[in-house]
Each structure stands twice: as C-alpha cells, then as structure tokens.
Amino acid sequence: MSVFLKLQEDIKDAMKARDQDKLLALRTLSSDIKKIAIDAGRREPSDEDVLAAVSRAIKQREDSAEQFRNAGRLELADVETAQVGWIKAYQPEQLSETEVRAIVSEVIASLGATSKKEMGKVMGALMPRVKGKADGKLVQSVVNALLP
C-alpha cells in the first residue's frame, strides 16, 4: 500500500473516531501532497510527493511550536507538537548521526573534497542520498565537522 493510500485510510479512521485535531493535521497534509502532485503535472501523488510534503509539514510545525514556546503560548505549542507526532508516521525511518557520518565520509572520499570551499559540491551530491531520511541541519553540521 502506498503511503498516500495509508494516509487516506488514517483520515477515514480519524473521522470515525471524531478526532478533530488529528483529522485537521492529516487533511492538511493530504492537501499539501495533492498540490505537489498537481504542480508536477500528475494526477496521482507519488511517494516522493508524500516525502516532500511530510518533510515540509514537520519542519513548519516544529518551527511554529518553537515560536509558540518562546512567546509563552504552551497550549498552542502542544498542539503543534502533537501534529508533528501524527505526521511523522508517514516519514521514512530517520538515519542516525553515525549513519549520516558514514555516508558523508563516503561522499567526501568519492569527490575528493579537501576543504570547506567544496561544501556546496559535497552537499549537492549528498542530499539526494539522504533526502527525507535525515534532517538537513544534521547533515550540514556533519559535513562541517568532517571537512577541514
């Protein structure tokens, strides 16, 4: 079953359970996925569309939760955090920092990168391999640490 079909089933389950908060989060995610597919000229969303929408939604909600916490609006931060939890169910398993380090080392060796000036080249070759599987901030910090 594709990830998008699983999302549609989970929307139905949330409707039956009358879980309005979860339903809103999942419907918003579904809408974002459909928009990405339509913009790409496809009728049916692919798993890549789902991955892009999930990554974007998680990042947006984590940023919102942080801003709400900083503003002292803890109840709104809790809502955003709960939505992140529901959306993460559609994200592939994340790579650990050790796994990211191994992939970064391999890419640096294959490109022969020797300085931070080549960070753009390394990131360009690296991101397609870890897209959706690792946080971009983590990848960037590991690349910074491994490039002299």
Backbone hydrogen bonds in HBPLUS format (Angstrom, degrees):
<---DONOR---> <-ACCEPTOR-->    atom                        ^
c    i                          cat <-CA-CA->   ^        H-A-AA   ^      H-
h    n   atom  resd res      DA  || num        DHA   H-A  angle D-A-AA Bond
n    s   type  num  typ     dist DA aas  dist angle  dist       angle   num
A0006-LYS N   A0002-SER O   3.08 MM   4  6.40 153.9  2.15 147.4 154.8     1
A0007-LEU N   A0003-VAL O   2.95 MM   4  6.24 150.5  2.04 145.1 153.3     2
A0008-GLN N   A0004-PHE O   2.99 MM   4  6.34 153.3  2.07 146.4 153.1     3
A0009-GLU N   A0005-LEU O   3.00 MM   4  6.30 153.3  2.07 145.9 152.8     4
A0010-ASP N   A0006-LYS O   2.92 MM   4  6.18 155.1  1.99 148.3 155.4     5
A0011-ILE N   A0007-LEU O   2.92 MM   4  6.21 143.4  2.05 146.6 156.7     6
A0012-LYS N   A0008-GLN O   3.15 MM   4  6.47 156.5  2.20 143.9 149.3     7
A0013-ASP N   A0009-GLU O   2.96 MM   4  6.30 155.8  2.02 148.0 155.0     8
A0014-ALA N   A0010-ASP O   2.92 MM   4  6.12 154.6  1.98 144.1 150.5     9
A0015-MET N   A0011-ILE O   2.94 MM   4  6.21 149.5  2.03 146.5 155.1    10
A0016-LYS N   A0012-LYS O   2.96 MM   4  6.26 159.5  2.00 150.7 155.8    11
A0017-ALA N   A0013-ASP O   2.91 MM   4  6.11 150.2  2.00 145.1 153.7    12
A0018-ARG N   A0014-ALA O   2.96 MM   4  5.91 109.7  2.47 130.9 146.6    13
A0019-ASP N   A0014-ALA O   3.04 MM   5  5.27 158.6  2.09 151.8 155.4    14
A0018-ARG N   A0015-MET O   3.11 MM   3  4.96 149.4  2.21  96.8 106.2    15
A0023-LEU N   A0019-ASP O   2.91 MM   4  6.01 160.0  1.95 153.8 160.5    16
A0024-LEU N   A0020-GLN O   2.94 MM   4  6.05 157.5  1.99 145.1 150.1    17
A0025-ALA N   A0021-ASP O   3.17 MM   4  6.43 162.8  2.20 146.8 150.9    18
A0026-LEU N   A0022-LYS O   2.93 MM   4  6.16 166.0  1.95 157.3 160.8    19
A0027-ARG N   A0023-LEU O   2.87 MM   4  5.95 159.8  1.91 151.0 156.9    20
A0028-THR N   A0024-LEU O   2.99 MM   4  6.06 158.3  2.04 146.3 152.3    21
A0029-LEU N   A0025-ALA O   3.04 MM   4  6.26 157.3  2.10 143.7 150.0    22
A0030-SER N   A0026-LEU O   2.89 MM   4  6.10 159.0  1.93 146.8 152.7    23
A0031-SER N   A0027-ARG O   2.91 MM   4  6.11 158.1  1.96 148.6 154.2    24
A0032-ASP N   A0028-THR O   2.96 MM   4  6.23 157.3  2.02 148.7 154.8    25
A0033-ILE N   A0029-LEU O   2.96 MM   4  6.22 156.1  2.01 151.3 157.7    26
A0034-LYS N   A0030-SER O   2.96 MM   4  6.22 164.7  1.98 152.5 156.3    27
A0035-LYS N   A0031-SER O   2.95 MM   4  6.17 155.3  2.01 148.4 155.3    28
A0036-ILE N   A0032-ASP O   3.08 MM   4  6.34 157.3  2.13 147.0 152.2    29
A0037-ALA N   A0033-ILE O   3.05 MM   4  6.35 159.9  2.09 152.3 157.7    30
A0038-ILE N   A0034-LYS O   2.92 MM   4  6.13 162.9  1.95 152.6 157.1    31
A0039-ASP N   A0035-LYS O   2.89 MM   4  6.03 162.4  1.92 150.7 155.8    32
A0040-ALA N   A0036-ILE O   3.07 MM   4  6.23 137.0  2.27 138.1 149.1    33
A0040-ALA N   A0037-ALA O   3.15 MM   3  5.10 127.3  2.45  92.6 106.5    34
A0042-ARG N   A0037-ALA O   2.93 MM   5  5.27 168.5  1.95 151.3 148.3    35
A0041-GLY N   A0038-ILE O   2.91 MM   3  4.97 155.4  1.97 103.5 111.5    36
A0049-ASP N   A0046-SER O   3.09 MM   3  5.17 122.2  2.44  96.3 110.2    37
A0050-VAL N   A0046-SER O   3.14 MM   4  6.55 156.4  2.20 147.6 153.7    38
A0051-LEU N   A0047-ASP O   2.89 MM   4  6.10 159.7  1.93 145.2 150.9    39
A0052-ALA N   A0048-GLU O   2.93 MM   4  6.14 160.2  1.97 148.0 152.5    40
A0053-ALA N   A0049-ASP O   2.99 MM   4  6.20 166.0  2.01 151.4 155.1    41
A0054-VAL N   A0050-VAL O   2.83 MM   4  5.95 162.8  1.86 156.2 161.3    42
A0055-SER N   A0051-LEU O   3.00 MM   4  6.08 167.2  2.01 149.3 152.9    43
A0056-ARG N   A0052-ALA O   3.07 MM   4  6.21 164.6  2.10 147.2 151.7    44
A0057-ALA N   A0053-ALA O   2.87 MM   4  5.99 161.1  1.90 148.7 154.4    45
A0058-ILE N   A0054-VAL O   2.93 MM   4  6.08 162.8  1.96 154.2 158.3    46
A0059-LYS N   A0055-SER O   3.08 MM   4  6.23 166.2  2.10 148.7 152.7    47
A0060-GLN N   A0056-ARG O   2.94 MM   4  6.12 164.4  1.96 152.1 156.6    48
A0061-ARG N   A0057-ALA O   2.99 MM   4  6.13 166.2  2.01 149.4 153.1    49
A0062-GLU N   A0058-ILE O   2.90 MM   4  6.04 157.0  1.95 152.2 158.7    50
A0063-ASP N   A0059-LYS O   2.98 MM   4  6.13 160.3  2.02 149.2 154.5    51
A0064-SER N   A0060-GLN O   2.91 MM   4  6.14 157.3  1.96 146.9 153.8    52
A0065-ALA N   A0061-ARG O   2.87 MM   4  6.02 160.9  1.91 146.0 151.1    53
A0066-GLU N   A0062-GLU O   3.04 MM   4  6.23 157.2  2.09 144.8 150.6    54
A0067-GLN N   A0063-ASP O   2.99 MM   4  6.27 158.4  2.04 149.4 155.1    55
A0068-PHE N   A0064-SER O   2.85 MM   4  6.11 158.0  1.90 154.5 160.8    56
A0069-ARG N   A0065-ALA O   2.93 MM   4  6.15 156.8  1.98 147.9 154.1    57
A0070-ASN N   A0066-GLU O   2.97 MM   4  6.21 159.3  2.01 148.3 153.9    58
A0071-ALA N   A0067-GLN O   3.02 MM   4  6.21 137.7  2.21 139.4 150.6    59
A0071-ALA N   A0068-PHE O   3.16 MM   3  5.03 126.0  2.47  91.1 105.2    60
A0073-ARG N   A0068-PHE O   2.81 MM   5  4.98 153.1  1.88 156.9 151.0    61
A0072-GLY N   A0069-ARG O   3.04 MM   3  5.04 156.7  2.10 102.1 109.4    62
A0077-ALA N   A0073-ARG O   3.11 MM   4  6.39 152.7  2.19 147.6 156.1    63
A0078-ASP N   A0074-LEU O   2.90 MM   4  6.09 148.7  1.99 145.8 153.4    64
A0079-VAL N   A0075-GLU O   3.23 MM   4  6.49 147.7  2.34 136.9 144.5    65
A0080-GLU N   A0076-LEU O   3.09 MM   4  6.39 162.8  2.12 149.5 153.2    66
A0081-THR N   A0077-ALA O   2.94 MM   4  6.13 156.2  1.99 146.7 153.6    67
A0082-ALA N   A0078-ASP O   2.94 MM   4  6.12 152.8  2.01 144.3 151.3    68
A0083-GLN N   A0079-VAL O   3.03 MM   4  6.33 154.2  2.10 147.1 154.1    69
A0084-VAL N   A0080-GLU O   3.00 MM   4  6.32 150.6  2.09 146.2 154.2    70
A0085-GLY N   A0081-THR O   3.13 MM   4  6.46 153.8  2.21 144.8 151.0    71
A0086-TRP N   A0082-ALA O   3.13 MM   4  6.53 152.4  2.21 148.4 155.1    72
A0087-ILE N   A0083-GLN O   2.95 MM   4  6.15 160.6  1.99 153.4 158.8    73
A0088-LYS N   A0084-VAL O   2.90 MM   4  5.99 152.4  1.98 151.9 158.7    74
A0089-ALA N   A0086-TRP O   3.42 MM   3  5.77 154.6  2.48 103.2 110.2    75
A0090-TYR N   A0087-ILE O   3.01 MM   3  5.87 170.9  2.02 126.9 129.8    76
A0091-GLN N   A0088-LYS O   3.11 MM   3  5.07 166.6  2.13 107.8 111.0    77
A0095-LEU N   A0133-LYS O   2.66 MM  38  5.72 158.8  1.71 161.5 164.4    78
A0100-VAL N   A0096-SER O   2.95 MM   4  6.26 157.7  2.00 152.1 158.8    79
A0101-ARG N   A0097-GLU O   2.86 MM   4  6.06 158.1  1.91 147.0 153.0    80
A0102-ALA N   A0098-THR O   3.05 MM   4  6.33 154.0  2.11 145.0 151.5    81
A0103-ILE N   A0099-GLU O   3.07 MM   4  6.35 160.3  2.11 148.9 153.6    82
A0104-VAL N   A0100-VAL O   2.85 MM   4  6.04 165.7  1.87 157.8 162.0    83
A0105-SER N   A0101-ARG O   2.87 MM   4  6.01 162.9  1.90 149.5 154.4    84
A0106-GLU N   A0102-ALA O   3.03 MM   4  6.20 156.3  2.09 143.6 150.1    85
A0107-VAL N   A0103-ILE O   2.95 MM   4  6.22 158.7  2.00 151.8 157.1    86
A0108-ILE N   A0104-VAL O   2.87 MM   4  6.07 165.5  1.90 156.4 160.5    87
A0109-ALA N   A0105-SER O   2.96 MM   4  6.10 159.5  2.00 146.8 152.5    88
A0110-SER N   A0106-GLU O   2.91 MM   4  6.13 157.4  1.97 146.3 152.9    89
A0111-LEU N   A0107-VAL O   2.94 MM   4  6.11 148.6  2.04 148.5 156.2    90
A0112-GLY N   A0108-ILE O   2.87 MM   4  5.81 128.6  2.14 138.1 152.0    91
A0113-ALA N   A0108-ILE O   3.19 MM   5  5.33 143.2  2.33 145.1 150.5    92
A0118-GLU N   A0115-SER O   3.11 MM   3  5.81 162.0  2.14 116.9 121.9    93
A0119-MET N   A0116-LYS O   3.09 MM   3  5.15 156.2  2.14 113.9 113.3    94
A0122-VAL N   A0118-GLU O   3.07 MM   4  6.37 158.5  2.11 152.7 159.1    95
A0123-MET N   A0119-MET O   2.80 MM   4  6.01 168.7  1.81 158.9 161.7    96
A0124-GLY N   A0120-GLY O   2.92 MM   4  5.98 154.6  1.99 142.5 149.9    97
A0125-ALA N   A0121-LYS O   3.15 MM   4  6.36 149.6  2.25 141.6 148.4    98
A0126-LEU N   A0122-VAL O   2.86 MM   4  5.94 142.5  2.00 145.5 157.5    99
A0127-MET N   A0123-MET O   2.92 MM   4  5.77 173.8  1.93 154.2 154.3   100
A0129-ARG N   A0126-LEU O   2.94 MM   3  5.51 135.7  2.14 116.7 128.8   101
A0130-VAL N   A0127-MET O   3.21 MM   3  5.22 130.6  2.47  98.1 110.6   102
A0131-LYS N   A0127-MET O   2.83 MM   4  5.43 116.7  2.24 152.1 162.4   103
A0133-LYS N   A0130-VAL O   2.85 MM   3  5.15 152.0  1.93 124.6 133.1   104
A0134-ALA N   A0130-VAL O   3.16 MM   4  5.71 127.2  2.45 174.2 160.8   105
A0139-VAL N   A0135-ASP O   3.05 MM   4  6.40 162.9  2.08 155.8 160.6   106
A0140-GLN N   A0136-GLY O   2.90 MM   4  6.08 163.5  1.93 148.1 152.7   107
A0141-SER N   A0137-LYS O   2.97 MM   4  6.16 158.8  2.01 146.1 151.7   108
A0142-VAL N   A0138-LEU O   2.98 MM   4  6.20 155.2  2.04 150.7 157.5   109
A0143-VAL N   A0139-VAL O   2.94 MM   4  6.18 160.6  1.98 153.7 159.1   110
A0144-ASN N   A0140-GLN O   2.92 MM   4  6.13 162.2  1.95 150.0 155.1   111
A0145-ALA N   A0141-SER O   2.96 MM   4  6.14 150.4  2.05 140.5 148.5   112
A0146-LEU N   A0142-VAL O   2.94 MM   4  6.16 148.2  2.05 148.0 156.3   113
A0147-LEU N   A0143-VAL O   2.93 MM   4  6.00 144.9  2.06 153.2 160.5   114
